[in-house]
Amino acid sequence: MASFEVIGGKPLHGEIVPQGAKNEALQILCAVLLTPEPVTITNIPDIRDVNKLMELLRDMGVKVGKLAPGSYRFQADNVSLDYLDTPEFVAQAGALRGSVMILGPMLARFGRCQLPKPGGDKIGRRPMDTHFLGLEKLGGKLTLEGKDFYRIKAENGLTGAYMMLDEASVTGTANIVMAAVLAQGTTTIYNAACEPYLQQLCKMLVRMGATINGIGSNLLTIEGVEQLGGTEHRMLPDMIEIGSFIGLAAMTGSEITIKDCQIAELGLIPDTFRKLGIKLEFRGDDIYIPAQQHYEIDTYLDGSILTISDHTWPGFTPDLLSIVLVVATQAKGTVLIHQKMFESRLFFVDKLIDMGAQVILCDPHRATVIGLNHQKRLHGITMTSPDIRAGVALLIAALSAEGRSVIENVEQIDRGYQHIDQRLIALGAQIRRL
């Protein structure tokens, strides 16, 4: 198990380029299963979760060729259905949350798929009901073996249907869309997720020959086609990385420019950090964050304490609430962080309290942060990364703290952030991988 040794308290300086979007990659890579023709994808992040998914696709029979760093060519013209019955498949798929995204493409093109309960971050309950309810409405027949193994078949093919999703699940919507594009007839999905990453998937499928109307809204209409062809696709920059770098700059009093951000796709992220008092400047598609000694949290118009909460798009992404919480520890003022979607995602705050932060964990979903206004610095400790986003939040805290910190279990961070130690060292951070 690897660790980071961090010597904090040093301002950083320079430019950094965000990686390709992790959450988009997990959908886009599985979409190559929908066609036997070549698909070229660029700006793929070099991170553990994505690399494991590509390894799974390769073992399923997909040809994977590396063209350049971050650029790959895929061809699923000889997929092995027999591999789904092997212990190796069960072990691979069960260790990776992103494996759930093979369900829709495999069911649509081959008429069956099976999957162990996927792994991933332990951040609370993450039910798969939306995925299966949608696929069943298209004609899939689900069999549950025990609590941890799913089989779904569509021996007579899939047929379009109307459905209203019980939740606007991004991965659930993506799975249903990938199944519906090859279903017979019309599929209407109401309360569909509409995140930029799902829009990217839909645009890619349209280039492959799919007919999808309503992209960017919560009402999608899909006319099924008999087959899809190849295409080329470039992934968006990772909005979670961009938000993490904004928070890093503020916490460490650093001057940083984040390059090629696709600002139009960031939604509420810039304005949410501005509510914490962080100054941002858009320079074309770059975001410039000047060095700030102090930043002050906004209040509501009546003077009451600000609440920052997560919501489905276009609301604020839950993946950045851990970063916002850490950044608020050194702001001037008080903020309530409300994590609505996952009940275990705030359980890393005990480490921040040990570092000297003033945080009250009200319940599993809410924490009140009383900012120290850089009057009292955090101090270094030894801690463990519980999940991807909390891990980076703790790394940001360590970089701002006085003295030496050790972050254990950094494989969690590696799952979502590409060579993060090397890239931050290039900005002047003092990090050593142990």
N, C-alpha and C positions, 0 to 999 in steps of 0.2 A: 504494500500500500504506500503510495507516494505522498509527500507532504511539501508544502511551501514554507520556507523560512523567509519572513518579510521583516525588513528594517524600515519602519515607518517614519512619518514626519518630514518627508522630503517632497517639495513641490516638483511636479512634472512639467514637461514642455515639449511641444512638437505636434506632428500630424499623425493620425491613425486612420486606417481604412477599415470599415466594418466588414465582417465576413458575410458570405451568403446566408440567407435566412434558414435557420435550423427547422422551424416549424413548416416552412414551405417545402423544404427538401423532402421531408418524410412523406408528403402527399405526392409531389411531382415524381419522385423516384418510383413509387408504386404504380403510377399511371403508365409507365412504359410496358406494363403487363397487358395493356389493352390492345396492343398491335404487334404483329410480327415484323413490322418495318423498323428501320433504325430511328432512334431518337437521340439527339445530341443535347446535352444539358451543360450549361456553363455557370460559373460562380457557385459551385457546390462547396460548402464548408468542409474543411478537413477536421472533423470532430468525431468522437467515438460513436455516438448514436447513428450518425449518417454512415460512417464507414461500416458499422455492423449491419445496417440495412442493406448496403450494397453487397456485402459478403453473403447475406441471406439470399438476395436476388441471384447472385452468381451461382450459389449452390442449388438454386431451383432450376438452373439451366439458362438463365439470361446471360448473353454475351456482354461483358463489360470491358470496354477498352479506354484506357486513359490517353487523352489527346494532348493535354497540357495540365499544369497545376489547376485544379478546380474544374476542369473540363473533361467530360466523359461521353462516350458513345455507347448506347445500350441497344440490344436487339433481342427481343423475347420471341424468337421464332422456333424455339425448341424447349419449351418449358416442361419440366418433368413433374407430372402429377404424382408419380410414385414417391418422389422425395418427401411429399407431405406426410407420408406414413412412417417415416423413419424417426428413430430417437434423436438423431442429429437435428432434424427440423424442429422437433418439440423443444429441445434445449435452446436452440438459437432464437426461435420466435418467442419463447417464454421469457427470455432475458431482455426483451426489447419492446418498449411501448409502441414504437412506430410500426411494428409488425401488423398491428390491427388494420393498417391501411391496404393490405393486400386482399382483404375480404371482398370489397366491391369489384375490383378488376378481375379477380379470379372467378368469382361467381358469374359475372357478366360474360366473360369470354369462354370459360371452360365448364361452367355449369356446376361447379362445386368448389368448396374450400373448407379447410379445418384449421383450428388455431387453439393453442393453449392460452390460458389467461395471460395477457401480456404483462411485462414488468414495467419499470420506470420509477419515477420519483415517488417517495412515500409522503405525499402531501395531503392525503385525505382520500375519501371515496371518489372513484372515477368510474362510475358504472358505464357499461357498454350498451345499455338498453336502446338508446337512440339509433345506434348502428343497426342492430338486429331488427328492431321494429320496422325501420325503413326498408331494409332488405326483404323482410317478410312481406311487406305490402306490395313489393315488386314481384313476388312469387317465390321467394326463397323459403325453404323448409328447414327450420332450425331444430337440431337435436343437441341437448346439453348432457354431457357425460360427467357425472359428479358435479363439482362446483367449478372445475378448472379447465374443461375442454369443450370446445364448441365445434359442431359440424353443421354446415349449411349447404343445401343442394337446390338446384333449379333444373331438374331433369328435362322439363319441357320449355326451358328458356324463361326469360323474364318478360313481364308485361308492365307497361307504364301504368301509373296510378296517381291519384291525388293523395297527399298526406300533409298533415300539419304536425311539425316536430314538437315533441314535448319540451325540448330545450334547443336553443340555437347552438348546438355543438358544432365546432369547426371540423373536427375529424369525422363526426357522424355525418354531417352534411357532405363532406368530401367523399366518403365511402358511398353514400347513396347516389351522388352525382356520377361517380365513376361507374356504378352499376347501371344507372338509368340511360347513359348515352348509348348503350348497346341493347337496351330493352325494346320490345316491340310496342309502338304507340307513344302516347304523350304522358310524361310525368310532370306533376306540379308539386313543388316543394314550398310550403308556406312556413314562416318562422325559420327560414334557412339562415345559417351564418353568412356573413358578408364581409369578413376580414379581407384585407388586401391579399393574403396568401391564398385564400379560397378563390378570389377573383383571378389571381395568377393561374391557378389550376384550370378554371373554366376557360380562360383565354387560350391556354395551351391546348385543351381538348377541342376547342373550336378550330384551331389551326390544324388539328389532326382530322377534322371532318365532322365533328359533333355539331349539333344545333342546340344552342343554349340561349335563352332570352332572360333578361332581368339581371344580368351580371352586375354585382355591386349593390343589389337590393336584397330584401329578405323574402322575395317571391321569385323563384326560379321555375321556368318552364322549359322542359327538355323534350325534343322530338328524337326518338331513338333512331339510330342508323344501323345498317348491317355490319359495317366494319369501319375501322379507323386506320389512318396512315401515319407515317413518321412525321417528325417536325424538329425544329430547333427551339430551345427555350433558355432564357437567362433569368436566374433567380434574383429577387430583390435583395438589397442589403438587409441585415438582421436588425429589426427595429429594437429588439431587446438589448442587443449589444450597443446600439446607438444611445439608448437611454442609460445603460450602465456607464458609458464613457462620460455622459453629461454629469451623472452623479459623482463619478470619480473626480472629475475636474473641480467640482464644487467642494467636495470633502477635503481635498488635498491642497486647495488654493492654487490650482494649476491653470496655465494657459494652454489650451488644447484645441486643435482644429480637427473635426471629424469629417472625413472626405466622402464625397459621393453618397449622400444620405437618402436620396429620393424623398425629399422633404414632403412632397405632396401625399405620400403614403403613410406618414407618421401619425396622422390623426391628432389626438389630444396630448400626445407625449410632450412636445415642446411646451405647450401652455401649462401642463401640470407641473413641470419643473419650474416654470416661471412663477407659479403660485407659491413655491418654496423660496422665492426671492433670487433665483439663479438667473443671471443675465445670459442671454443667447443672442447671437447675431447670425442671420442667414446670409451667406456669401455665395450666390448661385445655388448650387446643390450641396454646399458645405455648411457645417455648423461650427461657428467660432465661439468658444467659451473663454472669456477673459479671466485672469486670475482675480479672485475675490477674497478679501479678508473676512467679510461678513455677508450673510444673506438672511433676509427676514421673511418669515412665513406670513402670507396674507391672512386676513380674517374675512368673514362675511360682512356685508354692508352694515349689519346691525352690531358689529363688533364681536360676534360669537366665534368660537373656535372652528377653524377650517376642518372639514372632513375630506379625506381622499379615499375613494373606494374604487373597486374594480367593477367592470360591467362588460357585457358582450359588445362587440364593435357596433357603432363607433365610440363606445365608452372606453375607459382607460383599461389597458391590458393587465390582467392579474400577475403576469410574469414580471412586472416592474415594481410591484408594491414592496417587495423586499428591499429593493434599491432605494425607493422613496423613503422608507422607514429609516434606513441607515443614514441617508443624507440629512434627514430632519434632526438627527441627534446633535448636529453641530450648527443648526440654524438658530436664529433668534425667534422665539415664539413657541407655540404649542400646536400640535396637529393630532387629529384622531385618524388612525389608519384602519380602514374597515375592509378586511379580506372576506368577501362574501362567498366565493366559489369553493375554497378548499379550507377545511377546518384544521389542518395541521401545518399550514405554511408559515405561521408566525412563531412556531416553537423554537426558533433560533435566537429569540431576543434575550434569552438567559445569558448567551455569550456576550452580547452587547452590554448587558448590565454588569457582567464581570469586568468589562473593559472600562466601566465608569459612566456609561450612558444612563440617562434618566428616562426609563421606559416603564410604563405600567401595562402589563398584559391583562386586559379587562376580562377576556374570555377567549376561546379558541379563534374567534374571528376578528377581534378588535384590540388594538393597542394604542395607548396615548403616549406621545413622545413630547417631552419637554426639552427643547433645544438648549445646548450649552453655549451657543454663540461663540464658539472657538475660545471662550474664556478658560475652559478646562478641557484639556486634550484627553482623548481616550488613551489607554495604556495597553501595551502588548500583552497577550496571553497565549496559551496553547488551546486550540479549539478544533472541532471536527466539522467538516462540511456535510450537512444533512441532505441537501439536494442541490440541483444546478444553480438556481437563482439565489438561494440563501448562501451558497458557497461563494458566489461572486460578491454578494453584499458584505460578507465577512472579510473577503479580500480587500474590498474598498475601505472597510473600517480599519484593517491592519495597516494599509498604506498611509492612512491619516494619523495613526496612533503614534505615541512616543514609544520608542524602544523596539524590542524584538517580539514578533508573533510567529507562531507555528500553526499552520492550517493543515490538518490531517484529512485523509480521504479525498484528495484533490482529483481523483478519477471522476468524481461527481462533476466538478467544474469542467474537466476535459470533455465530458459528454456534450457540452453545449457551447464551449468557447474555444476557438481555434488558436493553439499555441499562445495562450493568453499571457503566460509568463514572459516569453520572448518578446512579444509585442509591447508589453508594458516596460520591460527593461530598455527597449529602444526609446522610450519617453523619459528615461531617467530613474525608473523604479528600481529598488534594491530587493530583488526576489531571487531566491535560490531553490531549485527543485531538489529535494532530498530523496 
